[in-house]
Structure formats: C-alpha cells, structure tokens
C-alpha cells in the first residue's frame, strides 16, 4: 500500500488543495483548517451544511496570509491577523479563542456568500480532540474534531460500484474531504486498522467518521445534488457503535509524531482492531 494523495482545506469547509507533500504536525497537516467562516451574530462556525456554496471558496496559502477566490465573483488577499482583534467562536461543543481577519474581508465574504459572516484564524493551538477517543491532550485545528481524516481509494471504488449498479452517478473523493487517501488496500480494510505507518510516521485511527449532508454537495457547483451517496451508505455502512450514529466512511486519526509526508510513501499496518464498526448486515 502507499499514500495515494494528500489534501488540505485551508478554510474549514472551503475547497480542498491537493499537495504532493506536506508536513504532518500533531494538530494535523500544516495549513489545514486554520481559517474558518463564522456567523457574524452568533459567532458559530459555518460549513457547507448551511452554505453549500462554500465549496466554491478556493484558498491559496501565502507566507503572510491567504488568497481567497470565490468562483468568478472575486479574489482577495487576506493578511494573517495580528491577533489584536479577537473573538470566541463555537465549533460543536468547543469554544475557541481566535483572531479576527480585517473588516473588508468580512464584508467581501458576506457579499460572496449572501450572509453576514466573519473570517477567523486559529493562532493559538489550545483546542484538543475528544479524550474518550483520542487520548489525552491531542491538539486539533478547526477541523470538526480530530487532526486527520484517512480514507482509501478502494472503499470509494466499492461505493461507486454500488451507486452505478443502482443507476446513480459515481462520486469523487472530494465529497468526503479526506487529508490522506491510501491506495492499494482492500475495500473497507481500514475498519480493521488501529495504527498505521505512512513513510516514517505513525498514526492511530481512533474513531470512524460519521458522514453528513456535506457528502451530497456537488463540489464543482456548490449546491446540494440529491440524496446520494448517503442513501447507498445507509444500506452499506450503518454504524454499530451508539456513540457514532449514522453512516460511516473514513477514519479520524491522531499522529504520534511530526514530519514530512510524500505522495507515494509506503503505508504499513502496525496494529489491527477486531471490533466490528458497521452493523452485521453491512460491509466490514
């Protein structure tokens, strides 16, 4: 097996960026989900669940900030905030202290997205993943809850074979927004992986990823496009764990160390798990 592709999402829920190599840090891949769009009034995180057009927000990281492009509507350089202007925002149950971008950026994003929003930046790594799954003091970016998301190309092929058999269009991996995609595995083999080595770096797969309506957003058009692949996944991949309700695709992972990852790196399974993560009438 080998590392087939690497992806980061500089702005949470924005369009992904494909990389040939990346630095893996304890909180995830460098540059991944350190910026976030929030509701201006409620100071609450926003994603494609509420604003599917976020899928059209492209990001290009710079040494001193980020370039944002929204389809053909506009482009803007956003300097990295100094941290003097701050606010607290919520991500699920977490309250996070973040730096505010400049007011002109808030106004531009609000026009692009058709909603009063602000852009924030995580300059303090004080957030940690759920200790029940990740262990103690596992730092995390502005991702939903864990440093990395791992999927396999074989599992996507198996899902797409079911979609096509039932008369639906196949979907791309971008629907699932992974960080690391592994090639050369058997479909759904990742359910049995507890620890893997990618190149020289170890990662623990700590929690299966329950999927939501974001998987039904067409990433090229920035709109909801029906009920697939969620409907097929309900037939194939219902969680067997009450703590992780819903359908499963991919695994949340926690790095054990830091270092460089390259597309093509060898992937080895270091430790296996024997717990069924999907119901007995699904695939495992």
C-alpha positions as CSV (number, residue, x, y, z in Angstrom):
1,X,0.0,0.0,0.0
2,X,1.1,3.6,-0.5
3,X,-0.1,7.1,0.1
4,X,-2.1,8.0,-3.0
5,X,-2.9,11.7,-2.3
6,X,-2.7,14.4,0.2
7,X,-5.3,17.2,0.7
8,X,-5.7,20.2,2.9
9,X,-8.6,22.6,3.4
10,X,-7.1,26.0,4.4
11,X,-10.5,27.4,5.2
12,X,-12.8,25.0,7.0
13,X,-15.4,23.7,4.6
14,X,-13.8,25.5,1.6
15,X,-12.4,23.8,-1.5
16,X,-9.5,21.4,-0.9
17,X,-6.0,21.9,-2.1
18,X,-4.1,18.8,-3.5
19,X,-0.4,18.5,-2.4
20,X,2.5,16.4,-3.4
21,X,3.9,16.6,0.1
22,X,3.0,18.1,3.4
23,X,4.3,18.5,6.9
24,X,2.4,16.4,9.4
25,X,2.0,18.2,12.8
26,X,0.4,17.0,16.0
27,X,-2.7,19.0,15.2
28,X,-2.9,17.7,11.6
29,X,-1.4,18.7,8.3
30,X,0.3,22.1,8.1
31,X,-2.1,24.7,6.8
32,X,-5.2,22.5,7.2
33,X,-8.3,24.2,8.6
34,X,-6.7,27.1,10.4
35,X,-9.1,29.6,8.9
36,X,-12.9,29.4,9.3
37,X,-16.1,31.3,8.3
38,X,-18.4,32.1,11.2
39,X,-21.9,33.5,11.6
40,X,-21.3,37.2,12.5
41,X,-24.1,37.4,15.0
42,X,-24.0,34.0,16.6
43,X,-20.1,33.6,16.5
44,X,-20.8,30.0,15.4
45,X,-18.9,28.0,12.8
46,X,-20.4,27.6,9.3
47,X,-20.0,24.8,6.9
48,X,-21.4,23.5,3.6
49,X,-24.3,22.1,5.7
50,X,-25.7,25.7,5.9
51,X,-23.8,27.3,3.0
52,X,-23.1,24.7,0.2
53,X,-21.5,27.5,-1.9
54,X,-18.5,27.4,0.5
55,X,-17.4,24.5,-1.8
56,X,-16.5,27.2,-4.3
57,X,-14.2,29.1,-2.0
58,X,-10.7,28.4,-3.1
59,X,-7.7,29.1,-0.9
60,X,-4.0,29.7,-1.7
61,X,-1.7,29.9,1.3
62,X,0.9,32.6,1.4
63,X,3.7,33.2,3.9
64,X,1.9,36.2,5.3
65,X,-1.7,35.3,4.7
66,X,-4.1,33.6,2.2
67,X,-5.6,34.4,-1.2
68,X,-9.3,33.7,-1.4
69,X,-11.1,33.2,-4.7
70,X,-14.8,32.7,-5.0
71,X,-15.7,31.3,-8.4
72,X,-15.7,34.1,-10.9
73,X,-17.1,36.6,-8.4
74,X,-14.0,37.9,-6.7
75,X,-10.5,37.4,-5.4
76,X,-8.9,38.8,-2.2
77,X,-5.6,38.6,-0.3
78,X,-6.2,38.3,3.4
79,X,-3.2,39.1,5.6
80,X,-2.7,36.8,8.6
81,X,-4.4,38.5,11.5
82,X,-2.1,40.1,14.1
83,X,-4.3,38.7,16.9
84,X,-5.1,42.1,18.4
85,X,-8.7,41.8,17.4
86,X,-10.1,38.6,18.8
87,X,-13.3,36.8,19.5
88,X,-14.6,33.5,20.8
89,X,-16.4,31.1,18.5
90,X,-18.1,27.8,18.9
91,X,-17.4,24.6,16.9
92,X,-19.9,22.0,18.1
93,X,-19.3,21.9,21.8
94,X,-16.0,23.7,21.8
95,X,-15.4,27.3,22.4
96,X,-12.3,28.5,20.7
97,X,-10.4,31.8,21.1
98,X,-9.4,33.0,17.6
99,X,-8.1,36.1,15.8
100,X,-10.3,38.1,13.5
101,X,-9.5,39.0,9.9
102,X,-9.9,42.6,8.7
103,X,-13.3,44.2,8.3
104,X,-13.0,44.5,4.5
105,X,-12.6,40.7,4.3
106,X,-15.7,40.1,6.4
107,X,-17.7,42.4,4.0
108,X,-16.3,40.7,0.9
109,X,-17.1,37.2,2.2
110,X,-20.6,38.3,3.2
111,X,-21.3,39.5,-0.3
112,X,-19.9,36.3,-1.9
113,X,-21.9,34.0,0.4
114,X,-25.1,36.0,0.8
115,X,-24.9,36.0,4.6
116,X,-23.4,38.2,7.3
117,X,-20.2,36.3,8.2
118,X,-16.7,36.9,9.5
119,X,-13.4,35.1,8.8
120,X,-11.3,34.0,11.8
121,X,-7.8,32.4,12.2
122,X,-6.6,29.9,14.7
123,X,-3.3,31.4,16.0
124,X,-3.4,29.6,19.4
125,X,-3.4,25.8,19.4
126,X,-5.4,25.4,22.6
127,X,-8.1,23.1,21.3
128,X,-7.9,19.3,21.9
129,X,-9.7,16.3,20.5
130,X,-12.1,14.3,22.5
131,X,-10.1,12.3,25.0
132,X,-12.5,9.4,25.0
133,X,-11.3,8.6,21.5
134,X,-8.0,10.3,21.0
135,X,-6.4,10.1,24.4
136,X,-5.1,12.9,26.5
137,X,-4.0,16.3,25.0
138,X,-4.2,15.6,21.3
139,X,-4.2,19.1,19.7
140,X,-6.6,19.8,16.8
141,X,-7.1,22.6,14.4
142,X,-10.5,24.0,13.4
143,X,-11.5,20.6,12.0
144,X,-14.7,19.0,13.2
145,X,-12.9,17.1,15.9
146,X,-9.7,15.3,15.0
147,X,-6.3,16.1,13.4
148,X,-6.5,13.9,10.3
149,X,-9.1,12.1,8.2
150,X,-8.0,9.0,6.3
151,X,-9.8,7.2,3.5
152,X,-8.9,4.6,0.9
153,X,-9.4,4.7,-2.8
154,X,-10.7,1.0,-2.8
155,X,-13.6,1.9,-0.5
156,X,-14.6,4.7,-2.8
157,X,-14.5,2.3,-5.8
158,X,-16.7,-0.1,-3.9
159,X,-19.2,2.6,-3.0
160,X,-19.2,3.9,-6.6
161,X,-19.8,0.4,-7.9
162,X,-23.0,0.3,-5.8
163,X,-24.1,3.7,-7.0
164,X,-23.6,2.9,-10.6
165,X,-25.3,-0.5,-10.2
166,X,-28.4,1.3,-8.8
167,X,-28.4,3.8,-11.6
168,X,-26.7,6.8,-10.0
169,X,-23.6,8.8,-10.9
170,X,-20.3,7.9,-9.2
171,X,-18.9,10.5,-6.7
172,X,-15.4,11.8,-6.3
173,X,-13.3,11.5,-3.1
174,X,-13.7,15.3,-2.7
175,X,-17.2,14.6,-1.3
176,X,-15.6,13.1,1.8
177,X,-12.9,15.7,2.3
178,X,-10.0,13.5,3.5
179,X,-6.5,14.5,4.3
180,X,-4.8,11.3,3.4
181,X,-6.0,8.8,0.7
182,X,-4.4,5.4,0.7
183,X,-4.1,3.3,-2.4
184,X,-3.5,-0.5,-2.7
185,X,-5.8,-1.6,0.2
186,X,-8.8,-3.8,0.1
187,X,-12.2,-2.1,0.2
188,X,-13.1,-1.2,3.8
189,X,-9.9,-2.8,5.2
190,X,-9.3,0.5,7.1
191,X,-12.0,-0.6,9.5
192,X,-9.5,-3.1,10.9
193,X,-6.6,-0.8,11.2
194,X,-5.7,0.6,14.6
195,X,-2.2,2.0,13.8
196,X,-0.5,2.6,10.5
197,X,2.9,3.8,9.4
198,X,3.0,6.3,6.5
199,X,6.6,6.7,5.4
200,X,8.3,7.0,8.8
201,X,5.3,8.5,10.7
202,X,2.8,6.6,12.8
203,X,-0.9,7.5,13.1
204,X,-3.6,5.9,15.2
205,X,-7.0,5.5,13.7
206,X,-9.1,6.4,16.7
207,X,-12.7,6.9,15.5
208,X,-14.8,6.1,12.4
209,X,-16.1,9.1,10.6
210,X,-19.9,9.6,10.6
211,X,-21.0,11.3,7.4
212,X,-23.5,14.2,7.0
213,X,-25.2,16.1,4.2
214,X,-21.9,17.7,3.1
215,X,-21.4,14.5,1.1
216,X,-24.4,15.4,-1.0
217,X,-23.0,18.8,-2.1
218,X,-21.7,18.9,-5.6
219,X,-18.2,20.3,-5.0
220,X,-17.9,21.7,-8.5
221,X,-21.2,23.6,-8.4
222,X,-21.5,24.4,-4.7
223,X,-25.1,23.1,-4.3
224,X,-26.9,20.1,-2.9
225,X,-27.3,17.5,-5.6
226,X,-29.8,14.9,-4.3
227,X,-29.5,12.3,-1.5
228,X,-26.6,10.3,-2.7
229,X,-24.2,8.9,-1.6
230,X,-25.9,9.0,1.8
231,X,-28.8,6.7,0.8
232,X,-26.5,4.0,-0.5
233,X,-24.2,4.3,2.5
234,X,-27.2,3.7,4.8
235,X,-27.6,0.3,3.1
236,X,-23.9,-0.5,3.3
237,X,-22.3,1.3,6.3
238,X,-24.5,1.9,9.3
239,X,-22.5,2.3,12.5
240,X,-22.6,-0.4,15.0
241,X,-21.5,1.9,17.8
242,X,-24.1,4.1,19.5
243,X,-21.5,6.7,20.2
244,X,-21.0,7.2,16.4
245,X,-24.6,7.3,15.0
246,X,-25.2,7.3,11.3
247,X,-23.3,6.1,8.2
248,X,-19.5,5.7,8.1
249,X,-16.8,6.5,5.6
250,X,-13.2,7.0,6.5
251,X,-11.4,7.2,9.9
252,X,-10.3,10.1,12.1
253,X,-6.7,9.7,13.0
254,X,-4.2,11.2,15.5
255,X,-0.5,11.5,14.6
256,X,2.1,10.1,17.1
257,X,4.9,12.3,15.8
258,X,5.7,15.1,13.3
259,X,7.4,15.0,10.0
260,X,7.1,15.1,6.2
261,X,4.7,13.0,4.2
262,X,5.1,12.5,0.4
263,X,2.6,11.1,-2.1
264,X,3.9,7.6,-2.8
265,X,5.1,6.9,0.7
266,X,4.8,3.3,1.8
267,X,1.9,2.5,4.1
268,X,2.0,-0.4,6.6
269,X,-0.5,-1.6,9.1
270,X,1.2,-1.8,12.5
271,X,-1.7,-2.8,14.7
272,X,-5.2,-4.2,13.9
273,X,-8.5,-4.0,15.7
274,X,-11.1,-6.7,15.8
275,X,-14.2,-4.8,16.7
276,X,-17.0,-4.6,14.1
277,X,-17.7,-0.9,13.3
278,X,-20.6,-1.5,11.0
279,X,-23.8,-3.4,11.5
280,X,-23.8,-7.1,10.6
281,X,-26.0,-6.5,7.6
282,X,-23.4,-4.1,6.1
283,X,-19.9,-4.4,4.9
284,X,-16.9,-4.6,7.2
